[in-house]
Amino acid sequence: MVEGMTDAVEAPSAGAGKRPVQQRSRERVERMLAAATELIAAKGSDALKMSEVAERAGVPIGSLYQFFPDKGAIIHRLAERCAEESRDCIATGLADVRDVAGFERAFRDLYDLYYRIFLAQPARRDIWFAVQADKALRAMEIAESRYNGAVLAGVLKRLRPDADEKALEASAFLVMSLGEATVRLAVSVERAEGERLMEGYKRMAVRELLGA
């Protein structure tokens, strides 16, 4: 956790699906999730079928249902995975920030990395579309943005000790939420336009966060 983060905000807890305990079961679940990710990348989340996941993973359909009662549970678990990776990227990217110049570099690098991850993993975009259509998953995403915003605000409070604390927290929450949406928009358009969108977002976000 980044030093200075708001203690009252905790990482969103895991939700859907039975959690495997034995190593053999964990490996089987990993195959299921890998298969689902491949199918989503190829066909989209709407076309995901439990029978195809089981077939591609090489497991009986009953085993799949044992851990995931429906495809919504699979999407939920994949969305959690994406969120966990995002939290790790943010914590790592901001960990060594000591001054304003370092913050701007780290923030820009963080979103460049996030953009590249989305470009390299097209299934993420389709998982996000599924998240937007599910009320529970949408609530989880908002909680993620709030958590990541608290991490960001913790860094900003060290750099801008005289700034209004509540205003910093609100700006950080907003910037993180808009950042998720911007990256997903950027990977949905032509590469050149996507890069321009990312540059525009980073400029606006840095100005808002640093009060420039």
N, C-alpha and C positions, 0 to 999 in steps of 0.2 A: 504494500500500500504506500502511496506517495505521502511523505511527511506533510502534515498540515491539513489533511483531508478532514472534512466534517465527520465527526465520530458518529453522529446520529444516522448517517446514511450507510446502509449495509448492502453488499452485493445481493442482487435478486437471487432467491433460492431456486434450486432445481425443481422441476415439476413433473411432466408427463412420463408415463411408462414405468414398468418395473425395472429396478436397478439390479444388474447381475452381480453376484457375489463371487462365484467360483471363476477361476481363470479361464476355463473352457467356455463358460457362458459369456464372459466378457469378450473373448475373441469372436464368438458367434455374433454377438450384438454389433461388434465393430464391422463384421462382414455385412450385416444387414444395413447399417448406416452408410457404409461405403457404396453398397449396391443402390440404395435409395438416392444417394447423391449423384451417382452416374446417370440414373434414370431421369432425375430432375434436370440435370444438365442437358440431356438429350431431348427430352419431351416436355419439360415444364412440370411444375408441381400439380397442376390440375389433372394431368394425365397419369399421375402416379397410381399404380395398382399394387395392392398387397401381394397378389399372386406373382407378379413380375419381380417384386423385391425378393420374395422367397426363392424364386427360381434363380435369379442372378447371384444371390448370396449362397446358394447351394444348401439351403436349410429347408426342413419341412414347414409347410404353411402354419402348422400348429405351433411350432417353435417361435415363429415370427409373432403370432398373436399372443403368445405367452408374455412377450416383453412389450409389444406395441398393440393395443387393442384395435387401433384403426390408423389410417394414414395421417390423421391429424396429430397423433402421438409421435409419429416419426418426424413430422415437420417441426413439432415442438422441440424434440430433442436436438434436431439439427440447428434450429434457431438458437437454442441454448449454447451449443458448441460455438457458433459464430460470435455470440455475445461474449463468451469466455475468452475467445481469442482477441476480440477487440479490447477487452479490459486489460489483458496482458500487454498488448501493444501500447496502450495509452500509459499504463503504469511505467513500462520500460522506457518509453520515449520521453517522459517528463521527469524521470527520476533524477537526472543530473543537472536540471535547470537551476542556475544560480543568479541569473540577471536577466534583464529585459531582452537583450540581444540574443541570449541563449534560448530564451523562451520562444522568440519568433522563429529561430532556426528549428527548434525541436517541434513546434506546432506544424510548420510547413512540411518538415520531413515526415511527421506522423501521418498527415493526410496524403502525402505522395505515396507512402507505403500502403496505406489503406486502399487507395485507388488502384495500385498495382495488384493488390490481393484480389480485389473484385474483378479486375480484368482477367486474371489468371484462373479464377474460380467462378465461371458463369452460373453455377448452381446457386450461388449466394443471392443473386438478383431474383431468381424465381422463389427462393425461400422467403425473401422479403415480401414479394407479392402475396404469398400465402399468409404471412404474418399480418399484413394490412387487412386481410379479409376475415381474420379471426379476432374476436373481441378480447379473449384472454391473452392471446399472443401480443396483441397491440398494447395491452396493459403492461406486459412484460417488457416490451421495447421502450415504453415511456420510463419504466423503472430503471432500465439500463442507462438511458440518457441522463436521468437524474443522478444516478450513481457516478457515471463518468464526469458529469458536470461538477459534482462535488470534489472529485479528484482534481479537476482543472482549477476549480475555485481555490482549493487548498494551496496550489502553487501560486496563484495570482495574489492571494492575501500576503504571502511573503514578499512578493515583488512590489506590491502597491499597498503598504500598510495603512496609508491614510485614506484609501478609497472606501466608499460605502460598502460594507460587507454584504448586505442583502442584495444590493445592485450587482455586485460581482457574482454572487451565487446565481441570480436570475440570468445574467448574461452568459455565464458558463453553461448553464442548463440549456438555454436556447441555442447557443453555438453548437453544442454537442448534438442536439436533436436535428438541427438544420444540416450539420455535417453529414449525418447518416443519409439524409434525403438527397443531399447534393451529390454524394458519391454514387448513389444508385441512379440518379438522373444522368450523371456523367458517363456511366458505363452503358446507358441505354441509347446514346446518340453516337454519331461518328466520332472517331478518336480525337481529331483536331478540335472539334467543338467541345468534347468532354474535357480536354485539357484546359481550354479557355474557361470553362465553367469552374473547374477546380481552382484555377488561379484567381478568378474573381471572388470565389468563396473565401479563400485564404486571406486575401487583402481585406475584405470586409470583416472577417472574424477577428483578425489581429487588431484592426482599428478599434473594434468594439471592446475587445478584452483588455487592451492596453490604454484605452482612453485617449487614443491619438487623434 
